[in-house]
Amino acid sequence: MSAAGDRLQDTARQAALALPGVSHGRPFTPELDVYKVVGKVFLIVTDNPDEQIITVKCEPDYARA
């Protein structure tokens, strides 16, 4: 667990919830925060302090940025 990882996860969660039309839930496991727009997943954040992972879905050209 790292403080930088905690901050990054918190920032990702806050940014996602600030977007219009976003829904949040835990449909897969209690340790995964899932964020959707129009029913499509765009962000998954772990709640496990030993595995601070953020998964962001985007177009391949944007992923390089």
N, CA, C and O atoms as a Tripos MOL2 file, in Angstrom:
@<TRIPOS>MOLECULE
protein
  260   259    65     0     0
PROTEIN
NO_CHARGES

@<TRIPOS>ATOM
      1 N           0.8550   -1.1770    0.0000 N.3       1 MET1
      2 CA          0.0000    0.0000    0.0000 C.3       1 MET1
      3 C           0.8920    1.2280    0.0000 C.2       1 MET1
      4 O           1.8880    1.2880    0.7210 O.2       1 MET1
      5 N           0.5240    2.2100   -0.8200 N.am      2 SER2
      6 CA          1.2900    3.4520   -0.8410 C.3       2 SER2
      7 C           0.3510    4.6460   -0.7830 C.2       2 SER2
      8 O          -0.7900    4.5890   -1.2420 O.2       2 SER2
      9 N           0.8560    5.7170   -0.2120 N.am      3 ALA3
     10 CA          0.0540    6.9390   -0.1330 C.3       3 ALA3
     11 C          -0.2170    7.4900   -1.5250 C.2       3 ALA3
     12 O          -1.3030    8.0040   -1.7920 O.2       3 ALA3
     13 N           0.7630    7.3830   -2.4110 N.am      4 ALA4
     14 CA          0.5750    7.8690   -3.7800 C.3       4 ALA4
     15 C          -0.5120    7.0630   -4.4840 C.2       4 ALA4
     16 O          -1.3220    7.6240   -5.2220 O.2       4 ALA4
     17 N          -0.5330    5.7540   -4.2600 N.am      5 GLY5
     18 CA         -1.5750    4.9120   -4.8510 C.3       5 GLY5
     19 C          -2.9490    5.2660   -4.3180 C.2       5 GLY5
     20 O          -3.9220    5.3060   -5.0710 O.2       5 GLY5
     21 N          -3.0290    5.5240   -3.0160 N.am      6 ASP6
     22 CA         -4.3050    5.9430   -2.4200 C.3       6 ASP6
     23 C          -4.8030    7.2350   -3.0540 C.2       6 ASP6
     24 O          -5.9830    7.3540   -3.3840 O.2       6 ASP6
     25 N          -3.9080    8.1980   -3.2230 N.am      7 ARG7
     26 CA         -4.2890    9.4940   -3.8080 C.3       7 ARG7
     27 C          -4.7370    9.3280   -5.2490 C.2       7 ARG7
     28 O          -5.7180    9.9380   -5.6750 O.2       7 ARG7
     29 N          -4.0180    8.4990   -6.0000 N.am      8 LEU8
     30 CA         -4.3780    8.2830   -7.4000 C.3       8 LEU8
     31 C          -5.7520    7.6240   -7.5020 C.2       8 LEU8
     32 O          -6.5650    8.0170   -8.3390 O.2       8 LEU8
     33 N          -6.0180    6.6340   -6.6650 N.am      9 GLN9
     34 CA         -7.3200    5.9820   -6.6820 C.3       9 GLN9
     35 C          -8.4220    6.9610   -6.2850 C.2       9 GLN9
     36 O          -9.4800    6.9900   -6.9140 O.2       9 GLN9
     37 N          -8.1850    7.7580   -5.2530 N.am     10 ASP10
     38 CA         -9.1870    8.7470   -4.8300 C.3      10 ASP10
     39 C          -9.4520    9.7710   -5.9230 C.2      10 ASP10
     40 O         -10.5980   10.1590   -6.1540 O.2      10 ASP10
     41 N          -8.3890   10.2090   -6.5980 N.am     11 THR11
     42 CA         -8.5390   11.1760   -7.6840 C.3      11 THR11
     43 C          -9.3530   10.5740   -8.8270 C.2      11 THR11
     44 O         -10.2230   11.2380   -9.3900 O.2      11 THR11
     45 N          -9.0720    9.3230   -9.1670 N.am     12 ALA12
     46 CA         -9.8150    8.6500  -10.2450 C.3      12 ALA12
     47 C         -11.2880    8.5250   -9.8880 C.2      12 ALA12
     48 O         -12.1540    8.7810  -10.7250 O.2      12 ALA12
     49 N         -11.5760    8.1340   -8.6530 N.am     13 ARG13
     50 CA        -12.9670    7.9990   -8.2140 C.3      13 ARG13
     51 C         -13.7010    9.3430   -8.2700 C.2      13 ARG13
     52 O         -14.8190    9.4250   -8.7780 O.2      13 ARG13
     53 N         -13.0700   10.3860   -7.7480 N.am     14 GLN14
     54 CA        -13.6900   11.7170   -7.7310 C.3      14 GLN14
     55 C         -13.9240   12.2400   -9.1400 C.2      14 GLN14
     56 O         -14.9760   12.8110   -9.4300 O.2      14 GLN14
     57 N         -12.9300   12.0430  -10.0240 N.am     15 ALA15
     58 CA        -13.0710   12.5020  -11.4090 C.3      15 ALA15
     59 C         -14.2060   11.7640  -12.1090 C.2      15 ALA15
     60 O         -14.9740   12.3710  -12.8540 O.2      15 ALA15
     61 N         -14.3150   10.4650  -11.8750 N.am     16 ALA16
     62 CA        -15.3760    9.6790  -12.5040 C.3      16 ALA16
     63 C         -16.7480   10.1400  -12.0360 C.2      16 ALA16
     64 O         -17.6600   10.3140  -12.8440 O.2      16 ALA16
     65 N         -16.8920   10.3370  -10.7380 N.am     17 LEU17
     66 CA        -18.1890   10.7360  -10.1990 C.3      17 LEU17
     67 C         -18.5830   12.1530  -10.5920 C.2      17 LEU17
     68 O         -19.7610   12.5070  -10.5360 O.2      17 LEU17
     69 N         -17.6110   12.9650  -10.9890 N.am     18 ALA18
     70 CA        -17.9010   14.3400  -11.4110 C.3      18 ALA18
     71 C         -18.4380   14.4050  -12.8390 C.2      18 ALA18
     72 O         -18.9700   15.4340  -13.2540 O.2      18 ALA18
     73 N         -18.3020   13.3160  -13.5900 N.am     19 LEU19
     74 CA        -18.7840   13.3000  -14.9730 C.3      19 LEU19
     75 C         -20.3020   13.1400  -15.0000 C.2      19 LEU19
     76 O         -20.8710   12.4830  -14.1290 O.2      19 LEU19
     77 N         -20.9600   13.7370  -15.9930 N.am     20 PRO20
     78 CA        -22.4240   13.6090  -16.0750 C.3      20 PRO20
     79 C         -22.8490   12.1880  -16.4540 C.2      20 PRO20
     80 O         -22.2270   11.5480  -17.3010 O.2      20 PRO20
     81 N         -23.8990   11.7170  -15.8230 N.am     21 GLY21
     82 CA        -24.4850   10.4290  -16.1780 C.3      21 GLY21
     83 C         -23.7370    9.2060  -15.7000 C.2      21 GLY21
     84 O         -23.9960    8.1030  -16.1830 O.2      21 GLY21
     85 N         -22.8170    9.3660  -14.7660 N.am     22 VAL22
     86 CA        -22.0230    8.2320  -14.2910 C.3      22 VAL22
     87 C         -22.7850    7.4650  -13.2210 C.2      22 VAL22
     88 O         -23.4170    8.0530  -12.3430 O.2      22 VAL22
     89 N         -22.7110    6.1330  -13.3110 N.am     23 SER23
     90 CA        -23.2430    5.2900  -12.2450 C.3      23 SER23
     91 C         -22.0780    4.5330  -11.6260 C.2      23 SER23
     92 O         -21.0650    4.2810  -12.2780 O.2      23 SER23
     93 N         -22.2380    4.1760  -10.3610 N.am     24 HIS24
     94 CA        -21.1850    3.4910   -9.6140 C.3      24 HIS24
     95 C         -21.7870    2.2890   -8.9160 C.2      24 HIS24
     96 O         -22.8910    2.3580   -8.3760 O.2      24 HIS24
     97 N         -21.0590    1.1930   -8.9310 N.am     25 GLY25
     98 CA        -21.5190   -0.0010   -8.2450 C.3      25 GLY25
     99 C         -20.3860   -0.9840   -8.0480 C.2      25 GLY25
    100 O         -19.2310   -0.7050   -8.3670 O.2      25 GLY25
    101 N         -20.7420   -2.1420   -7.5160 N.am     26 ARG26
    102 CA        -19.7790   -3.2230   -7.2910 C.3      26 ARG26
    103 C         -20.3910   -4.5280   -7.8030 C.2      26 ARG26
    104 O         -20.6460   -5.4420   -7.0180 O.2      26 ARG26
    105 N         -20.6280   -4.6220   -9.1140 N.am     27 PRO27
    106 CA        -21.3370   -5.7850   -9.6570 C.3      27 PRO27
    107 C         -20.5070   -7.0670   -9.7120 C.2      27 PRO27
    108 O         -21.0750   -8.1560   -9.7900 O.2      27 PRO27
    109 N         -19.1830   -6.9640   -9.6720 N.am     28 PHE28
    110 CA        -18.3430   -8.1500   -9.8380 C.3      28 PHE28
    111 C         -17.9210   -8.7470   -8.4970 C.2      28 PHE28
    112 O         -18.1560   -9.9270   -8.2340 O.2      28 PHE28
    113 N         -17.3000   -7.9300   -7.6550 N.am     29 THR29
    114 CA        -16.8800   -8.3630   -6.3100 C.3      29 THR29
    115 C         -16.9670   -7.1500   -5.3930 C.2      29 THR29
    116 O         -17.0160   -6.0170   -5.8700 O.2      29 THR29
    117 N         -16.9880   -7.3740   -4.0900 N.am     30 PRO30
    118 CA        -17.0380   -6.2490   -3.1470 C.3      30 PRO30
    119 C         -15.7740   -5.3920   -3.1610 C.2      30 PRO30
    120 O         -15.7770   -4.2890   -2.6140 O.2      30 PRO30
    121 N         -14.6900   -5.8800   -3.7790 N.am     31 GLU31
    122 CA        -13.4300   -5.1380   -3.7860 C.3      31 GLU31
    123 C         -13.1990   -4.3220   -5.0600 C.2      31 GLU31
    124 O         -12.1390   -3.7140   -5.2100 O.2      31 GLU31
    125 N         -14.1620   -4.2960   -5.9720 N.am     32 LEU32
    126 CA        -13.9820   -3.5510   -7.2230 C.3      32 LEU32
    127 C         -15.0570   -2.4870   -7.3740 C.2      32 LEU32
    128 O         -16.2450   -2.7950   -7.4660 O.2      32 LEU32
    129 N         -14.6260   -1.2290   -7.3990 N.am     33 ASP33
    130 CA        -15.5350   -0.1290   -7.7130 C.3      33 ASP33
    131 C         -15.6200   -0.0320   -9.2280 C.2      33 ASP33
    132 O         -14.5980    0.0860   -9.9050 O.2      33 ASP33
    133 N         -16.8360   -0.0820   -9.7610 N.am     34 VAL34
    134 CA        -17.0450   -0.0480  -11.2010 C.3      34 VAL34
    135 C         -17.8470    1.2010  -11.5510 C.2      34 VAL34
    136 O         -18.8960    1.4630  -10.9640 O.2      34 VAL34
    137 N         -17.3400    1.9690  -12.5160 N.am     35 TYR35
    138 CA        -17.9850    3.2040  -12.9530 C.3      35 TYR35
    139 C         -18.4160    3.0290  -14.4020 C.2      35 TYR35
    140 O         -17.6520    2.5500  -15.2400 O.2      35 TYR35
    141 N         -19.6680    3.4300  -14.6830 N.am     36 LYS36
    142 CA        -20.2470    3.2570  -16.0230 C.3      36 LYS36
    143 C         -20.8890    4.5530  -16.5030 C.2      36 LYS36
    144 O         -21.3210    5.3950  -15.7160 O.2      36 LYS36
    145 N         -20.9340    4.6780  -17.8280 N.am     37 VAL37
    146 CA        -21.7140    5.7190  -18.4940 C.3      37 VAL37
    147 C         -22.5370    5.0130  -19.5600 C.2      37 VAL37
    148 O         -22.0020    4.2440  -20.3590 O.2      37 VAL37
    149 N         -23.8300    5.2720  -19.5720 N.am     38 VAL38
    150 CA        -24.7610    4.6500  -20.5130 C.3      38 VAL38
    151 C         -24.5940    3.1260  -20.4870 C.2      38 VAL38
    152 O         -24.6350    2.4700  -21.5270 O.2      38 VAL38
    153 N         -24.4050    2.5770  -19.2880 N.am     39 GLY39
    154 CA        -24.3110    1.1400  -19.1270 C.3      39 GLY39
    155 C         -22.9870    0.5140  -19.5330 C.2      39 GLY39
    156 O         -22.8490   -0.7080  -19.5010 O.2      39 GLY39
    157 N         -22.0060    1.3350  -19.9180 N.am     40 LYS40
    158 CA        -20.7100    0.8100  -20.3470 C.3      40 LYS40
    159 C         -19.6350    1.1710  -19.3250 C.2      40 LYS40
    160 O         -19.5050    2.3210  -18.9070 O.2      40 LYS40
    161 N         -18.8740    0.1590  -18.9410 N.am     41 VAL41
    162 CA        -17.8040    0.3500  -17.9620 C.3      41 VAL41
    163 C         -16.6820    1.1820  -18.5760 C.2      41 VAL41
    164 O         -16.2510    0.9250  -19.7000 O.2      41 VAL41
    165 N         -16.2090    2.1890  -17.8240 N.am     42 PHE42
    166 CA        -15.0530    2.9520  -18.2810 C.3      42 PHE42
    167 C         -13.9540    3.0260  -17.2310 C.2      42 PHE42
    168 O         -12.8300    3.4170  -17.5470 O.2      42 PHE42
    169 N         -14.2560    2.6570  -15.9780 N.am     43 LEU43
    170 CA        -13.2500    2.7140  -14.9200 C.3      43 LEU43
    171 C         -13.5320    1.6350  -13.8820 C.2      43 LEU43
    172 O         -14.6700    1.4470  -13.4510 O.2      43 LEU43
    173 N         -12.4720    0.9310  -13.4900 N.am     44 ILE44
    174 CA        -12.5430   -0.0270  -12.3930 C.3      44 ILE44
    175 C         -11.3920    0.2920  -11.4470 C.2      44 ILE44
    176 O         -10.2480    0.4370  -11.8770 O.2      44 ILE44
    177 N         -11.7020    0.3990  -10.1600 N.am     45 VAL45
    178 CA        -10.7000    0.7090   -9.1410 C.3      45 VAL45
    179 C         -10.7980   -0.3420   -8.0520 C.2      45 VAL45
    180 O         -11.8820   -0.6200   -7.5390 O.2      45 VAL45
    181 N          -9.6330   -0.9380   -7.6940 N.am     46 THR46
    182 CA         -9.6370   -1.9270   -6.6260 C.3      46 THR46
    183 C          -9.7890   -1.2420   -5.2720 C.2      46 THR46
    184 O          -9.4200   -0.0810   -5.0970 O.2      46 THR46
    185 N         -10.3350   -1.9780   -4.3370 N.am     47 ASP47
    186 CA        -10.4660   -1.5010   -2.9650 C.3      47 ASP47
    187 C          -9.5050   -2.2690   -2.0610 C.2      47 ASP47
    188 O          -9.5600   -2.1360   -0.8380 O.2      47 ASP47
    189 N          -8.6330   -3.0650   -2.6580 N.am     48 ASN48
    190 CA         -7.6770   -3.8800   -1.9260 C.3      48 ASN48
    191 C          -6.3880   -3.0790   -1.7500 C.2      48 ASN48
    192 O          -5.7390   -2.7520   -2.7440 O.2      48 ASN48
    193 N          -5.9950   -2.7520   -0.5100 N.am     49 PRO49
    194 CA         -4.8020   -1.9280   -0.2980 C.3      49 PRO49
    195 C          -3.5130   -2.5890   -0.7630 C.2      49 PRO49
    196 O          -2.5210   -1.8960   -0.9900 O.2      49 PRO49
    197 N          -3.5010   -3.9140   -0.9120 N.am     50 ASP50
    198 CA         -2.3030   -4.6080   -1.3760 C.3      50 ASP50
    199 C          -2.1880   -4.6380   -2.8960 C.2      50 ASP50
    200 O          -1.1200   -4.9390   -3.4290 O.2      50 ASP50
    201 N          -3.2690   -4.3300   -3.5940 N.am     51 GLU51
    202 CA         -3.2800   -4.2950   -5.0570 C.3      51 GLU51
    203 C          -3.9830   -3.0280   -5.5040 C.2      51 GLU51
    204 O          -5.1720   -3.0490   -5.8210 O.2      51 GLU51
    205 N          -3.2550   -1.9340   -5.5310 N.am     52 GLN52
    206 CA         -3.8430   -0.6470   -5.9050 C.3      52 GLN52
    207 C          -3.8370   -0.5250   -7.4240 C.2      52 GLN52
    208 O          -2.8780   -0.0380   -8.0220 O.2      52 GLN52
    209 N          -4.9250   -0.9760   -8.0310 N.am     53 ILE53
    210 CA         -5.0160   -1.0330   -9.4920 C.3      53 ILE53
    211 C          -6.1600   -0.1510   -9.9670 C.2      53 ILE53
    212 O          -7.2360   -0.1150   -9.3700 O.2      53 ILE53
    213 N          -5.8990    0.5570  -11.0530 N.am     54 ILE54
    214 CA         -6.9240    1.3380  -11.7440 C.3      54 ILE54
    215 C          -6.9440    0.8500  -13.1830 C.2      54 ILE54
    216 O          -5.9050    0.8110  -13.8430 O.2      54 ILE54
    217 N          -8.1120    0.4820  -13.6700 N.am     55 THR55
    218 CA         -8.2670    0.0700  -15.0610 C.3      55 THR55
    219 C          -9.1750    1.0850  -15.7380 C.2      55 THR55
    220 O         -10.3060    1.3090  -15.3060 O.2      55 THR55
    221 N          -8.6680    1.6950  -16.8030 N.am     56 VAL56
    222 CA         -9.4260    2.7070  -17.5450 C.3      56 VAL56
    223 C          -9.6010    2.2070  -18.9670 C.2      56 VAL56
    224 O          -8.6280    1.8350  -19.6230 O.2      56 VAL56
    225 N         -10.8260    2.1960  -19.4400 N.am     57 LYS57
    226 CA        -11.0890    1.8200  -20.8270 C.3      57 LYS57
    227 C         -11.1160    3.0850  -21.6720 C.2      57 LYS57
    228 O         -11.7280    4.0880  -21.3060 O.2      57 LYS57
    229 N         -10.4360    3.0130  -22.8120 N.am     58 CYS58
    230 CA        -10.4270    4.1520  -23.7300 C.3      58 CYS58
    231 C         -10.0250    3.6780  -25.1190 C.2      58 CYS58
    232 O          -9.6510    2.5220  -25.3160 O.2      58 CYS58
    233 N         -10.1090    4.5720  -26.0560 N.am     59 GLU59
    234 CA         -9.6780    4.2680  -27.4120 C.3      59 GLU59
    235 C          -8.1590    4.0780  -27.4180 C.2      59 GLU59
    236 O          -7.4600    4.7700  -26.6780 O.2      59 GLU59
    237 N          -7.6340    3.1630  -28.2290 N.am     60 PRO60
    238 CA         -6.2000    2.8880  -28.2400 C.3      60 PRO60
    239 C          -5.3350    4.1400  -28.4510 C.2      60 PRO60
    240 O          -4.2830    4.2680  -27.8240 O.2      60 PRO60
    241 N          -5.7550    5.0490  -29.3090 N.am     61 ASP61
    242 CA         -4.9520    6.2520  -29.5400 C.3      61 ASP61
    243 C          -4.8420    7.1190  -28.2880 C.2      61 ASP61
    244 O          -3.8200    7.7680  -28.0650 O.2      61 ASP61
    245 N          -5.9070    7.1280  -27.4650 N.am     62 TYR62
    246 CA         -5.8590    7.8930  -26.2290 C.3      62 TYR62
    247 C          -5.0200    7.1900  -25.1630 C.2      62 TYR62
    248 O          -4.4410    7.8490  -24.2990 O.2      62 TYR62
    249 N          -4.9520    5.8810  -25.2130 N.am     63 ALA63
    250 CA         -4.1850    5.1220  -24.2140 C.3      63 ALA63
    251 C          -2.7090    5.4600  -24.2760 C.2      63 ALA63
    252 O          -2.0290    5.4550  -23.2500 O.2      63 ALA63
    253 N          -2.2120    5.7480  -25.4450 N.am     64 ARG64
    254 CA         -0.7950    6.1010  -25.5810 C.3      64 ARG64
    255 C          -0.4560    7.4010  -24.8580 C.2      64 ARG64
    256 O           0.6690    7.5930  -24.3970 O.2      64 ARG64
    257 N          -1.4380    8.2860  -24.7660 N.am     65 ALA65
    258 CA         -1.2120    9.5620  -24.0850 C.3      65 ALA65
    259 C          -1.0660    9.3360  -22.5990 C.2      65 ALA65
    260 O          -0.8690   10.2900  -21.8460 O.2      65 ALA65
@<TRIPOS>BOND
     1     1     2 1
     2     2     3 1
     3     3     4 2
     4     3     5 am
     5     5     6 1
     6     6     7 1
     7     7     8 2
     8     7     9 am
     9     9    10 1
    10    10    11 1
    11    11    12 2
    12    11    13 am
    13    13    14 1
    14    14    15 1
    15    15    16 2
    16    15    17 am
    17    17    18 1
    18    18    19 1
    19    19    20 2
    20    19    21 am
    21    21    22 1
    22    22    23 1
    23    23    24 2
    24    23    25 am
    25    25    26 1
    26    26    27 1
    27    27    28 2
    28    27    29 am
    29    29    30 1
    30    30    31 1
    31    31    32 2
    32    31    33 am
    33    33    34 1
    34    34    35 1
    35    35    36 2
    36    35    37 am
    37    37    38 1
    38    38    39 1
    39    39    40 2
    40    39    41 am
    41    41    42 1
    42    42    43 1
    43    43    44 2
    44    43    45 am
    45    45    46 1
    46    46    47 1
    47    47    48 2
    48    47    49 am
    49    49    50 1
    50    50    51 1
    51    51    52 2
    52    51    53 am
    53    53    54 1
    54    54    55 1
    55    55    56 2
    56    55    57 am
    57    57    58 1
    58    58    59 1
    59    59    60 2
    60    59    61 am
    61    61    62 1
    62    62    63 1
    63    63    64 2
    64    63    65 am
    65    65    66 1
    66    66    67 1
    67    67    68 2
    68    67    69 am
    69    69    70 1
    70    70    71 1
    71    71    72 2
    72    71    73 am
    73    73    74 1
    74    74    75 1
    75    75    76 2
    76    75    77 am
    77    77    78 1
    78    78    79 1
    79    79    80 2
    80    79    81 am
    81    81    82 1
    82    82    83 1
    83    83    84 2
    84    83    85 am
    85    85    86 1
    86    86    87 1
    87    87    88 2
    88    87    89 am
    89    89    90 1
    90    90    91 1
    91    91    92 2
    92    91    93 am
    93    93    94 1
    94    94    95 1
    95    95    96 2
    96    95    97 am
    97    97    98 1
    98    98    99 1
    99    99   100 2
   100    99   101 am
   101   101   102 1
   102   102   103 1
   103   103   104 2
   104   103   105 am
   105   105   106 1
   106   106   107 1
   107   107   108 2
   108   107   109 am
   109   109   110 1
   110   110   111 1
   111   111   112 2
   112   111   113 am
   113   113   114 1
   114   114   115 1
   115   115   116 2
   116   115   117 am
   117   117   118 1
   118   118   119 1
   119   119   120 2
   120   119   121 am
   121   121   122 1
   122   122   123 1
   123   123   124 2
   124   123   125 am
   125   125   126 1
   126   126   127 1
   127   127   128 2
   128   127   129 am
   129   129   130 1
   130   130   131 1
   131   131   132 2
   132   131   133 am
   133   133   134 1
   134   134   135 1
   135   135   136 2
   136   135   137 am
   137   137   138 1
   138   138   139 1
   139   139   140 2
   140   139   141 am
   141   141   142 1
   142   142   143 1
   143   143   144 2
   144   143   145 am
   145   145   146 1
   146   146   147 1
   147   147   148 2
   148   147   149 am
   149   149   150 1
   150   150   151 1
   151   151   152 2
   152   151   153 am
   153   153   154 1
   154   154   155 1
   155   155   156 2
   156   155   157 am
   157   157   158 1
   158   158   159 1
   159   159   160 2
   160   159   161 am
   161   161   162 1
   162   162   163 1
   163   163   164 2
   164   163   165 am
   165   165   166 1
   166   166   167 1
   167   167   168 2
   168   167   169 am
   169   169   170 1
   170   170   171 1
   171   171   172 2
   172   171   173 am
   173   173   174 1
   174   174   175 1
   175   175   176 2
   176   175   177 am
   177   177   178 1
   178   178   179 1
   179   179   180 2
   180   179   181 am
   181   181   182 1
   182   182   183 1
   183   183   184 2
   184   183   185 am
   185   185   186 1
   186   186   187 1
   187   187   188 2
   188   187   189 am
   189   189   190 1
   190   190   191 1
   191   191   192 2
   192   191   193 am
   193   193   194 1
   194   194   195 1
   195   195   196 2
   196   195   197 am
   197   197   198 1
   198   198   199 1
   199   199   200 2
   200   199   201 am
   201   201   202 1
   202   202   203 1
   203   203   204 2
   204   203   205 am
   205   205   206 1
   206   206   207 1
   207   207   208 2
   208   207   209 am
   209   209   210 1
   210   210   211 1
   211   211   212 2
   212   211   213 am
   213   213   214 1
   214   214   215 1
   215   215   216 2
   216   215   217 am
   217   217   218 1
   218   218   219 1
   219   219   220 2
   220   219   221 am
   221   221   222 1
   222   222   223 1
   223   223   224 2
   224   223   225 am
   225   225   226 1
   226   226   227 1
   227   227   228 2
   228   227   229 am
   229   229   230 1
   230   230   231 1
   231   231   232 2
   232   231   233 am
   233   233   234 1
   234   234   235 1
   235   235   236 2
   236   235   237 am
   237   237   238 1
   238   238   239 1
   239   239   240 2
   240   239   241 am
   241   241   242 1
   242   242   243 1
   243   243   244 2
   244   243   245 am
   245   245   246 1
   246   246   247 1
   247   247   248 2
   248   247   249 am
   249   249   250 1
   250   250   251 1
   251   251   252 2
   252   251   253 am
   253   253   254 1
   254   254   255 1
   255   255   256 2
   256   255   257 am
   257   257   258 1
   258   258   259 1
   259   259   260 2
@<TRIPOS>SUBSTRUCTURE
     1 MET1         2 RESIDUE 1 A MET
     2 SER2         6 RESIDUE 1 A SER
     3 ALA3        10 RESIDUE 1 A ALA
     4 ALA4        14 RESIDUE 1 A ALA
     5 GLY5        18 RESIDUE 1 A GLY
     6 ASP6        22 RESIDUE 1 A ASP
     7 ARG7        26 RESIDUE 1 A ARG
     8 LEU8        30 RESIDUE 1 A LEU
     9 GLN9        34 RESIDUE 1 A GLN
    10 ASP10       38 RESIDUE 1 A ASP
    11 THR11       42 RESIDUE 1 A THR
    12 ALA12       46 RESIDUE 1 A ALA
    13 ARG13       50 RESIDUE 1 A ARG
    14 GLN14       54 RESIDUE 1 A GLN
    15 ALA15       58 RESIDUE 1 A ALA
    16 ALA16       62 RESIDUE 1 A ALA
    17 LEU17       66 RESIDUE 1 A LEU
    18 ALA18       70 RESIDUE 1 A ALA
    19 LEU19       74 RESIDUE 1 A LEU
    20 PRO20       78 RESIDUE 1 A PRO
    21 GLY21       82 RESIDUE 1 A GLY
    22 VAL22       86 RESIDUE 1 A VAL
    23 SER23       90 RESIDUE 1 A SER
    24 HIS24       94 RESIDUE 1 A HIS
    25 GLY25       98 RESIDUE 1 A GLY
    26 ARG26      102 RESIDUE 1 A ARG
    27 PRO27      106 RESIDUE 1 A PRO
    28 PHE28      110 RESIDUE 1 A PHE
    29 THR29      114 RESIDUE 1 A THR
    30 PRO30      118 RESIDUE 1 A PRO
    31 GLU31      122 RESIDUE 1 A GLU
    32 LEU32      126 RESIDUE 1 A LEU
    33 ASP33      130 RESIDUE 1 A ASP
    34 VAL34      134 RESIDUE 1 A VAL
    35 TYR35      138 RESIDUE 1 A TYR
    36 LYS36      142 RESIDUE 1 A LYS
    37 VAL37      146 RESIDUE 1 A VAL
    38 VAL38      150 RESIDUE 1 A VAL
    39 GLY39      154 RESIDUE 1 A GLY
    40 LYS40      158 RESIDUE 1 A LYS
    41 VAL41      162 RESIDUE 1 A VAL
    42 PHE42      166 RESIDUE 1 A PHE
    43 LEU43      170 RESIDUE 1 A LEU
    44 ILE44      174 RESIDUE 1 A ILE
    45 VAL45      178 RESIDUE 1 A VAL
    46 THR46      182 RESIDUE 1 A THR
    47 ASP47      186 RESIDUE 1 A ASP
    48 ASN48      190 RESIDUE 1 A ASN
    49 PRO49      194 RESIDUE 1 A PRO
    50 ASP50      198 RESIDUE 1 A ASP
    51 GLU51      202 RESIDUE 1 A GLU
    52 GLN52      206 RESIDUE 1 A GLN
    53 ILE53      210 RESIDUE 1 A ILE
    54 ILE54      214 RESIDUE 1 A ILE
    55 THR55      218 RESIDUE 1 A THR
    56 VAL56      222 RESIDUE 1 A VAL
    57 LYS57      226 RESIDUE 1 A LYS
    58 CYS58      230 RESIDUE 1 A CYS
    59 GLU59      234 RESIDUE 1 A GLU
    60 PRO60      238 RESIDUE 1 A PRO
    61 ASP61      242 RESIDUE 1 A ASP
    62 TYR62      246 RESIDUE 1 A TYR
    63 ALA63      250 RESIDUE 1 A ALA
    64 ARG64      254 RESIDUE 1 A ARG
    65 ALA65      258 RESIDUE 1 A ALA
